[in-house]
Amino acid sequence: MTDEEKRIRADFPLLANRDIVYLDNSATTQKPQSVLEVDLSFYQKRNANPLRGLYQLSIDATDAYEGARAKVADFIGAGRPEEIVFTRNATEALNLVAYSYGRSFLKEGDEIVLSVAEHHSNILPWQGVAQATGARLVWFECDDTGKLDPERLRELVNEHTKIVAISQVSNVFGRSNDAGEYARIAHEAGAVYVCDGAQSVPHMPVDVREMDCDFLAFSGHKMLSAMGIGVLYARYELLEKMPPFMTGGEMIEYVTREGATYAEIPHKFEAGTVNAGGAVSLAAAIDYYHKIGFETIQRREEDLSVYMMEGMKKIPHIHILGSEDPTDHHGIVTFTIDGVHPHDVAAIFDASGICVRAGHHCAQPLHRHLTKISEKVAYMSTTRASLAFYNTREDVDRFLTCLADIRREMGYGNE
């Protein structure tokens, strides 16, 4: 382990306290000590209901919460803090867009373009919009490497298109999509672009104004912070005309027996007691990202991806999904093994203290598509190893050693 790796690993208590190889970072990341301390400190020193009390403790909690909003806005290049709405996770953020914008402004005959490679969180809300409004889903299909051709998107988009919803990085292939180009294509047709940034924001610099997206959703737990906090970025002018997603406490300005007026943006979208601890945890995670730097993060994850994929290609009967180029994977390596179900693969890894993900990765339409066009995918399931900058080559070596022995474990002998 290099000195750099030792310094980074020392920041993550779980990795120091458990003899495991954690390769499920696309699902959730481990938390550095600095983030854990800030989360605890909030409840020890500033625990009060933000935005409600006129006493100093509540004011302190409000300042911490709104300070976190400003930090998130700066982190993704938003034009103003009010364009940041805190949610529970990326799933809730995408549902907010679908329910508040989609169900309010779409009608029968309108079209929603989705890629077949989307996470269910960027599919199911739009299915609901289509069923409620009479709009139609239009599917943008990828090839067997996960590539989405922008020219094909241009062919699909027309005057009926109102929403284009495509992730920036696939949670199965790890492939980065040209989100800026998708936004341009959507805007040329008068549509809005909804970007699922759950797998991109933690791994690369993201600037929403440079991308020119209309909505961006991501989760804190995938980028070193606490579970239960997520973010929706939305253009201010869109938030102004969108109705609240939920109603109740705090999101109101005035309530009578006959009706109500709503609070200013973004508070009209944050009903009830907010997750202030989660927000300050996310702000602390952003501080940690600045400390490490995306240059280091991307260099380390690319190096580990190359090392892992080169090792995997030397093992017979292993098939890696996606691009042949490891630099296209952003730390996500999804694979199959001839004759072995992914659930058995994950169980064997777990017996060796190695955490990987097996299943459809909340991407069943993609897996069904792949079973039809790719010989690599025999089941509606694959195995995914996802790396983070705190992983090491020693982690990868343990993974490769176990991988090379899986078919023998399953009774295939030494072939």
Backbone torsions as a table, in degrees:
resi	resn	phi	psi	omega
1	MET	NA	131.2	-179.1
2	THR	-74.1	166.0	177.5
3	ASP	-60.8	-39.1	178.6
4	GLU	-61.2	-45.4	179.5
5	GLU	-62.9	-41.3	179.1
6	LYS	-62.1	-41.5	179.9
7	ARG	-63.9	-43.8	-178.6
8	ILE	-68.8	-46.7	-178.3
9	ARG	-60.4	-34.3	-178.9
10	ALA	-63.5	-18.1	-180.0
11	ASP	-80.2	-11.0	-171.6
12	PHE	-116.5	100.3	-173.5
13	PRO	-58.5	-41.0	-176.8
14	LEU	-62.1	-38.0	-179.5
15	LEU	-69.0	-27.6	177.6
16	ALA	-80.7	-27.5	-173.3
17	ASN	-96.2	-11.9	-179.0
18	ARG	-125.9	135.8	177.2
19	ASP	-86.9	74.9	179.5
20	ILE	-131.9	160.6	168.5
21	VAL	-109.1	110.2	-174.1
22	TYR	-95.5	108.4	-178.1
23	LEU	-126.3	41.4	175.9
24	ASP	-125.4	41.7	-173.8
25	ASN	-72.0	-21.5	175.9
26	SER	-70.3	-23.8	177.4
27	ALA	-81.4	-50.5	174.6
28	THR	-161.6	151.2	-179.4
29	THR	-101.9	161.0	171.4
30	GLN	-75.6	164.3	-172.7
31	LYS	-114.5	130.8	176.5
32	PRO	-72.8	157.1	-177.9
33	GLN	-56.3	-38.5	-177.7
34	SER	-62.3	-36.8	178.4
35	VAL	-70.6	-43.1	178.6
36	LEU	-60.6	-39.1	-178.5
37	GLU	-68.7	-39.7	179.2
38	VAL	-65.8	-41.7	178.5
39	ASP	-59.6	-48.1	179.5
40	LEU	-64.8	-41.1	-177.8
41	SER	-62.0	-35.8	178.9
42	PHE	-59.1	-46.4	-177.3
43	TYR	-74.7	-24.1	177.8
44	GLN	-80.4	-31.6	-169.5
45	LYS	-121.3	-21.7	-173.9
46	ARG	-133.2	20.8	-174.6
47	ASN	-73.6	104.4	173.3
48	ALA	-159.0	167.3	-179.4
49	ASN	-74.5	114.4	178.7
50	PRO	-66.4	153.0	169.7
51	LEU	74.8	-1.5	-173.2
52	ARG	-116.6	-42.2	-173.4
53	GLY	-88.8	149.6	175.6
54	LEU	-95.9	-1.2	178.4
55	TYR	-84.7	162.7	-168.9
56	GLN	-63.2	-37.8	-178.0
57	LEU	-62.8	-41.7	177.8
58	SER	-67.4	-37.1	176.9
59	ILE	-63.2	-40.5	177.7
60	ASP	-62.7	-41.7	178.7
61	ALA	-64.9	-39.9	177.8
62	THR	-63.0	-44.3	179.5
63	ASP	-60.7	-40.8	179.5
64	ALA	-65.2	-43.0	-178.8
65	TYR	-65.5	-47.7	-179.2
66	GLU	-72.0	-29.6	174.2
67	GLY	-64.2	-37.6	176.2
68	ALA	-64.5	-39.8	178.3
69	ARG	-60.0	-45.2	-180.0
70	ALA	-63.2	-38.3	-179.8
71	LYS	-66.5	-41.1	177.4
72	VAL	-63.0	-44.4	179.7
73	ALA	-57.6	-44.6	179.1
74	ASP	-65.7	-38.0	-176.4
75	PHE	-62.4	-36.7	-177.8
76	ILE	-107.4	8.7	174.3
77	GLY	76.5	25.1	177.5
78	ALA	-66.6	153.0	-177.4
79	GLY	-72.7	-26.3	-178.7
80	ARG	-158.8	152.2	-178.6
81	PRO	-59.1	-30.5	-177.6
82	GLU	-64.6	-12.8	177.7
83	GLU	-83.2	1.0	178.9
84	ILE	-105.2	120.0	175.2
85	VAL	-111.2	125.5	177.0
86	PHE	-82.6	135.0	179.1
87	THR	-129.7	-173.8	176.6
88	ARG	-79.0	-30.5	-174.5
89	ASN	-174.0	-179.5	179.0
90	ALA	-64.5	-34.5	179.1
91	THR	-59.4	-47.3	179.1
92	GLU	-66.0	-36.7	179.1
93	ALA	-61.8	-43.0	179.5
94	LEU	-69.2	-36.5	175.6
95	ASN	-64.8	-37.3	177.8
96	LEU	-58.8	-46.1	179.1
97	VAL	-62.3	-45.4	-176.8
98	ALA	-64.2	-47.1	-177.0
99	TYR	-73.3	-43.9	-173.4
100	SER	-82.3	-46.9	180.0
101	TYR	-87.5	-52.9	-173.6
102	GLY	-60.4	-49.3	-176.8
103	ARG	-74.4	-16.6	-179.8
104	SER	-88.5	-31.6	-168.7
105	PHE	-120.0	-3.7	175.6
106	LEU	-99.0	155.0	-178.7
107	LYS	-143.1	176.4	179.8
108	GLU	-58.5	133.4	-179.8
109	GLY	96.9	-17.2	175.7
110	ASP	-73.4	160.9	-176.8
111	GLU	-127.6	144.6	177.1
112	ILE	-120.4	120.2	-179.5
113	VAL	-96.8	122.9	178.0
114	LEU	-123.6	147.2	170.5
115	SER	-83.9	149.1	179.3
116	VAL	-68.6	-15.0	-177.4
117	ALA	-89.5	8.2	-176.6
118	GLU	-71.7	148.9	167.1
119	HIS	-63.9	149.8	179.7
120	HIS	-54.2	-28.6	-179.8
121	SER	-65.3	-20.0	177.3
122	ASN	-109.7	19.1	175.0
123	ILE	-122.4	-55.8	-174.0
124	LEU	-58.5	-41.7	178.4
125	PRO	-60.6	-35.4	-179.0
126	TRP	-76.6	-30.7	171.5
127	GLN	-61.1	-40.7	177.7
128	GLY	-63.6	-40.2	177.9
129	VAL	-62.9	-44.6	-179.8
130	ALA	-61.0	-43.5	-179.5
131	GLN	-66.5	-35.5	-176.4
132	ALA	-79.3	-29.6	-171.9
133	THR	-111.3	-16.8	-174.0
134	GLY	87.6	5.5	174.8
135	ALA	-69.9	166.4	-175.1
136	ARG	-120.3	138.9	174.7
137	LEU	-85.9	134.9	176.9
138	VAL	-119.3	126.3	-173.0
139	TRP	-97.5	130.9	178.7
140	PHE	-104.6	108.5	-171.5
141	GLU	-94.6	150.2	178.3
142	CYS	-102.7	167.2	172.5
143	ASP	-85.9	-174.6	-173.9
144	ASP	-73.3	-5.4	174.4
145	THR	-99.9	1.5	-179.2
146	GLY	87.8	4.4	-177.8
147	LYS	-74.8	133.7	175.4
148	LEU	-110.5	120.3	-175.3
149	ASP	-86.2	115.9	179.7
150	PRO	-57.4	-31.6	179.0
151	GLU	-65.6	-34.5	175.5
152	ARG	-66.2	-36.8	177.0
153	LEU	-62.3	-40.9	178.0
154	ARG	-58.4	-35.8	179.4
155	GLU	-69.8	-30.0	-177.1
156	LEU	-82.2	-30.1	-175.4
157	VAL	-82.7	136.1	179.5
158	ASN	-150.8	-167.3	-175.9
159	GLU	-66.9	-15.0	178.4
160	HIS	-87.4	-14.2	-176.5
161	THR	-72.2	126.6	179.1
162	LYS	-114.8	-26.3	-178.5
163	ILE	-139.3	134.5	168.9
164	VAL	-118.2	119.0	-175.5
165	ALA	-122.9	105.5	-175.9
166	ILE	-142.1	134.6	179.2
167	SER	-69.9	155.5	177.2
168	GLN	-81.3	-34.9	176.1
169	VAL	-135.4	130.4	179.9
170	SER	-71.6	137.1	178.4
171	ASN	-82.1	-2.1	176.3
172	VAL	-107.0	-47.9	-177.6
173	PHE	-90.8	-24.0	-173.1
174	GLY	74.3	2.6	-176.2
175	ARG	-74.2	135.0	178.1
176	SER	-86.5	127.9	177.2
177	ASN	-94.7	154.4	-179.2
178	ASP	-81.2	81.3	-175.1
179	ALA	-61.4	-36.8	178.8
180	GLY	-62.6	-38.8	178.1
181	GLU	-68.5	-40.3	177.5
182	TYR	-61.8	-39.9	178.1
183	ALA	-62.7	-42.8	179.3
184	ARG	-62.2	-43.9	-179.6
185	ILE	-63.4	-43.1	178.5
186	ALA	-62.1	-45.8	-175.9
187	HIS	-68.1	-32.9	177.2
188	GLU	-60.8	-28.9	179.7
189	ALA	-94.3	1.1	-178.6
190	GLY	81.4	15.1	179.8
191	ALA	-97.4	168.4	174.1
192	VAL	-103.8	151.9	179.2
193	TYR	-108.6	123.0	177.2
194	VAL	-105.9	119.6	-176.0
195	CYS	-110.4	122.7	170.5
196	ASP	-84.3	109.5	-177.0
197	GLY	-104.7	19.3	-175.3
198	ALA	-59.5	-34.8	-178.4
199	GLN	-100.5	-2.9	-179.2
200	SER	-103.0	-46.4	-174.9
201	VAL	-56.6	-36.3	179.5
202	PRO	-74.8	-10.4	-169.2
203	HIS	-124.1	-7.5	-177.2
204	MET	-155.3	155.9	175.0
205	PRO	-64.6	132.1	178.6
206	VAL	-125.7	126.6	178.9
207	ASP	-122.8	110.1	-173.4
208	VAL	-67.1	-31.0	178.9
209	ARG	-75.0	-37.0	175.9
210	GLU	-67.4	-40.9	176.6
211	MET	-68.1	-31.5	-178.3
212	ASP	66.9	34.8	176.2
213	CYS	-80.4	159.3	178.3
214	ASP	-93.4	-34.3	177.8
215	PHE	-138.6	143.3	174.5
216	LEU	-139.8	130.9	179.8
217	ALA	-119.9	140.1	173.0
218	PHE	-156.7	166.3	-175.4
219	SER	-114.8	143.4	177.3
220	GLY	-71.1	-36.5	-173.8
221	HIS	-68.1	-16.5	175.7
222	LYS	-88.5	-1.5	-179.9
223	MET	-135.3	49.0	166.0
224	LEU	81.9	-4.3	-176.6
225	SER	-103.0	-175.8	-176.0
226	ALA	-65.5	156.3	170.7
227	MET	-72.9	154.2	175.7
228	GLY	92.8	9.7	175.5
229	ILE	-130.4	131.1	178.3
230	GLY	-139.8	176.5	-174.7
231	VAL	-137.1	136.0	163.4
232	LEU	-115.6	120.4	166.0
233	TYR	-93.1	136.4	175.0
234	ALA	-146.7	144.5	175.3
235	ARG	-57.3	139.6	-175.8
236	TYR	-57.8	-41.7	-177.1
237	GLU	-66.7	-26.3	175.2
238	LEU	-76.3	-42.9	177.9
239	LEU	-60.1	-34.4	-178.7
240	GLU	-60.2	-37.8	-175.2
241	LYS	-96.1	-4.6	179.6
242	MET	-84.6	137.0	175.3
243	PRO	-75.6	162.7	178.5
244	PRO	-60.3	149.4	177.4
245	PHE	-81.1	-42.6	176.5
246	MET	-132.8	154.6	179.3
247	THR	-124.1	158.9	-179.0
248	GLY	147.8	-139.6	-177.5
249	GLY	-71.0	150.5	170.2
250	GLU	74.7	-28.4	-177.1
251	MET	-88.1	8.0	-178.2
252	ILE	-107.9	157.4	171.5
253	GLU	-102.7	-42.7	-176.7
254	TYR	-154.0	135.4	-179.0
255	VAL	-125.6	132.7	172.1
256	THR	-121.3	178.6	176.1
257	ARG	-64.9	-24.9	-174.8
258	GLU	-93.3	-21.6	-175.6
259	GLY	176.3	-160.8	-176.4
260	ALA	-156.3	155.9	166.4
261	THR	-112.5	150.5	-170.5
262	TYR	-101.6	157.9	179.6
263	ALA	-67.9	168.5	178.2
264	GLU	-67.1	159.0	173.2
265	ILE	-66.3	138.3	4.4
266	PRO	-94.0	2.9	-169.9
267	HIS	-66.8	-22.3	179.7
268	LYS	-68.6	-11.3	177.7
269	PHE	-103.8	6.3	-176.0
270	GLU	-123.5	69.5	-175.7
271	ALA	-71.6	145.1	175.6
272	GLY	80.5	-177.0	177.6
273	THR	-66.3	126.9	-174.0
274	VAL	-83.5	162.4	178.4
275	ASN	-87.2	74.9	-177.2
276	ALA	-65.8	-39.0	177.9
277	GLY	-61.1	-41.2	177.2
278	GLY	-64.2	-38.9	-179.6
279	ALA	-64.5	-44.7	179.5
280	VAL	-69.8	-29.7	173.8
281	SER	-63.0	-42.9	178.0
282	LEU	-64.7	-39.8	176.9
283	ALA	-61.9	-40.1	178.0
284	ALA	-66.5	-36.3	176.8
285	ALA	-64.0	-39.6	177.3
286	ILE	-63.5	-39.5	175.1
287	ASP	-59.1	-40.3	-179.9
288	TYR	-67.5	-38.6	175.5
289	TYR	-59.4	-41.8	178.2
290	HIS	-64.9	-36.8	179.3
291	LYS	-63.5	-46.8	-179.6
292	ILE	-76.4	-45.8	178.8
293	GLY	91.0	135.5	-179.5
294	PHE	-63.8	-28.1	177.2
295	GLU	-59.9	-45.7	177.5
296	THR	-67.4	-44.4	-178.7
297	ILE	-59.1	-49.1	-177.6
298	GLN	-68.2	-38.5	178.6
299	ARG	-63.1	-45.4	-177.3
300	ARG	-67.8	-44.6	-178.5
301	GLU	-67.1	-34.7	176.6
302	GLU	-68.2	-43.3	178.8
303	ASP	-60.2	-43.5	-179.4
304	LEU	-68.7	-36.4	177.8
305	SER	-63.7	-44.8	178.5
306	VAL	-61.5	-46.5	-178.0
307	TYR	-62.5	-43.5	-180.0
308	MET	-65.6	-48.6	-175.8
309	MET	-68.3	-36.4	175.9
310	GLU	-62.1	-41.0	178.3
311	GLY	-67.2	-39.3	-179.3
312	MET	-66.3	-36.0	-178.4
313	LYS	-66.9	-16.8	178.7
314	LYS	-85.9	-8.5	-176.8
315	ILE	-100.0	124.1	-179.7
316	PRO	-62.5	152.0	172.3
317	HIS	72.3	12.3	177.5
318	ILE	-103.0	133.1	-180.0
319	HIS	-125.8	117.3	-180.0
320	ILE	-91.0	130.1	177.5
321	LEU	-82.2	147.9	175.1
322	GLY	96.6	-160.2	-175.3
323	SER	-65.0	150.2	172.9
324	GLU	-72.9	-18.7	-177.3
325	ASP	-88.4	115.0	-178.7
326	PRO	-58.9	-27.1	-178.2
327	THR	-70.2	-12.5	176.6
328	ASP	-84.6	-4.9	-169.3
329	HIS	-96.7	-16.4	178.8
330	HIS	48.4	42.2	174.9
331	GLY	83.8	-2.2	-178.6
332	ILE	-103.2	117.5	179.7
333	VAL	-124.5	104.9	-179.7
334	THR	-104.4	138.1	-170.9
335	PHE	-150.9	167.7	172.2
336	THR	-129.9	160.8	176.7
337	ILE	-126.4	128.5	-179.0
338	ASP	-52.5	125.1	172.6
339	GLY	76.5	4.3	-177.8
340	VAL	-124.7	124.6	179.0
341	HIS	-70.5	140.5	-178.9
342	PRO	-55.2	-31.4	178.1
343	HIS	-65.1	-37.3	175.4
344	ASP	-68.2	-38.0	177.6
345	VAL	-58.7	-48.3	-177.8
346	ALA	-64.5	-37.2	179.9
347	ALA	-65.3	-40.4	179.1
348	ILE	-66.9	-42.3	175.8
349	PHE	-59.8	-44.3	-177.7
350	ASP	-60.9	-36.9	178.3
351	ALA	-62.5	-22.4	177.4
352	SER	-100.2	11.1	177.6
353	GLY	76.5	27.8	-177.9
354	ILE	-117.3	123.9	-175.5
355	CYS	-98.2	111.0	172.8
356	VAL	-127.3	170.3	-178.9
357	ARG	-111.1	133.0	175.0
358	ALA	-124.4	142.0	179.5
359	GLY	141.4	-156.0	179.9
360	HIS	-95.9	-0.8	175.3
361	HIS	56.4	35.6	-177.5
362	CYS	54.2	40.1	179.6
363	ALA	-144.1	56.7	-177.5
364	GLN	-65.4	-41.9	176.7
365	PRO	-58.0	-37.6	177.6
366	LEU	-65.3	-46.4	-179.0
367	HIS	-63.7	-38.2	177.0
368	ARG	-64.5	-40.7	176.9
369	HIS	-61.0	-43.1	-177.8
370	LEU	-69.5	-34.1	178.0
371	THR	-63.4	-21.9	-179.7
372	LYS	-89.4	-28.9	-172.6
373	ILE	-114.8	-7.4	-175.4
374	SER	-130.5	131.6	176.4
375	GLU	-73.4	-12.4	-177.9
376	LYS	-74.8	-22.7	-173.1
377	VAL	-112.9	107.6	-178.4
378	ALA	-99.5	-21.7	-177.7
379	TYR	-118.6	166.4	171.4
380	MET	-81.4	45.1	-173.6
381	SER	-163.7	147.2	175.9
382	THR	-141.8	172.8	175.7
383	THR	-110.4	137.4	-177.8
384	ARG	-126.4	126.9	169.6
385	ALA	-109.1	122.5	-177.9
386	SER	-123.8	128.3	-171.9
387	LEU	-97.2	155.6	170.0
388	ALA	-130.7	167.2	-175.7
389	PHE	-63.5	-19.0	179.4
390	TYR	-87.4	-4.2	171.7
391	ASN	-72.9	164.9	-176.0
392	THR	-132.8	168.4	175.2
393	ARG	-64.9	-29.8	175.8
394	GLU	-63.4	-38.5	174.2
395	ASP	-58.9	-46.3	-178.4
396	VAL	-65.1	-39.3	178.4
397	ASP	-60.4	-44.0	178.1
398	ARG	-62.8	-40.2	177.3
399	PHE	-61.1	-47.2	-177.0
400	LEU	-67.0	-38.5	178.5
401	THR	-61.4	-45.0	178.9
402	CYS	-67.4	-42.5	-178.8
403	LEU	-58.4	-42.3	-177.2
404	ALA	-65.2	-17.5	-174.9
405	ASP	-104.4	-2.0	-171.5
406	ILE	-66.4	-43.9	-178.5
407	ARG	-64.9	-36.2	176.0
408	ARG	-63.9	-42.4	177.9
409	GLU	-58.5	-31.6	-177.7
410	MET	-90.8	9.9	172.6
411	GLY	93.5	15.0	-179.7
412	TYR	-91.0	6.1	179.1
413	GLY	71.0	-145.3	-176.7
414	ASN	-102.3	17.5	-177.9
415	GLU	-70.2	NA	NA
